[in-house]
Amino acid sequence: MISCLGGEWTGLAQCSEDSLRTRLLSSARYQGQRRQFPHRRKQHGVAPLRRKSPAICATAAASAQRRAPAQGIEEGYWTWRDFKIRYQNMGTSGPKVLLVHGFGSNCDHWRKNFPVVAERCQVWAIDLLGYGWSDKPDPRDHLPNSLYTFETWGQQLLDFMEQKMGGDPAFLICNSVGGLAGLQAAIFRPDLVRGVQLMNISLRLLHLKKQPAWKKPVVKALQTALHSSFVGPLFFSLLAKPQTVKNVLAECYGDKSIVTDELVDYILTPGLEPGAVRVFLDFISYSGGPLPEELLDECKRPVSILWGEKDPWEKLELGRGLQHHACVEEFVVLPGAGHCPMDEAPGLVNPAILNFIDRHT
């Protein structure tokens, strides 16, 4: 994330993780001692999850006072690998659709899309592990950057589709870093995915493969300072304020008037839950894993890409480079929209979602 000043809990309006991290890392001036973690065995590319500890992991059932879902949207909780996962759903017939949020956000970022898409589809949204009102296990119980990864989230999506959505093939509609989780799911189980639609997918500009050699030790040192010393939690606490969150959201929205107190509340409140700071600090140090172009090369399902033209973090001219992959059938520019077009421009996004679904149903 290149130019925002927010945290995981801010939802950062699903800002790209590189955009956030670049500004965070440039702000850090201390380096702490990296904590050593016990070895954790991986299966099928996904780190096994340790049973949650009530002292460490916040449970959605014990969450703070918060807004109810938008009218007509039902909400529930699903147990996945002993962790409580929040989801929402609406609609009783038609193709099945799963909405996937971006970094630090949650189901409520799709509240303007549910009513329209659910008129013709069965629609679900899910809070990825570590975000929204889902549980937030402590990543320090695992190897660094082995818990909150696109492989973990991709498997979470697939298990949800099988266990809660009936196991039928479904469409994945994704924003920002949620797009990498959606593509990963489509690669793991193409039989369960009818198509993937990406909205301003994170380009991962601070990935190790994209950093010049001179920059790598600097970025690593600053990531370690945030991840392993007092600096990270202190910085996070300074950001956990409504006005700061509002400023971050306003930076990535093309239309600043869309950034209301209601939106700030939906994004900020679950980010104040215990455990959120550790999720945030773990993910901003995640410079490995897949790149979107690598996943698109592997993906065998149809992909639609939507791009808000005014996104300050994931520039349109860079996003256009993704349209040449074989699986990509369209690249649609959304005039006036920023990084979160589903919330900023539902009048443009909802028809695009339905058109994509219609072509493959």
Order of alpha helices (4+ residues) and beta strands (2+ residues): alpha-beta-beta-beta-alpha-beta-alpha-beta-alpha-beta-alpha-alpha-alpha-alpha-alpha-alpha-beta-alpha-beta-alpha-alpha
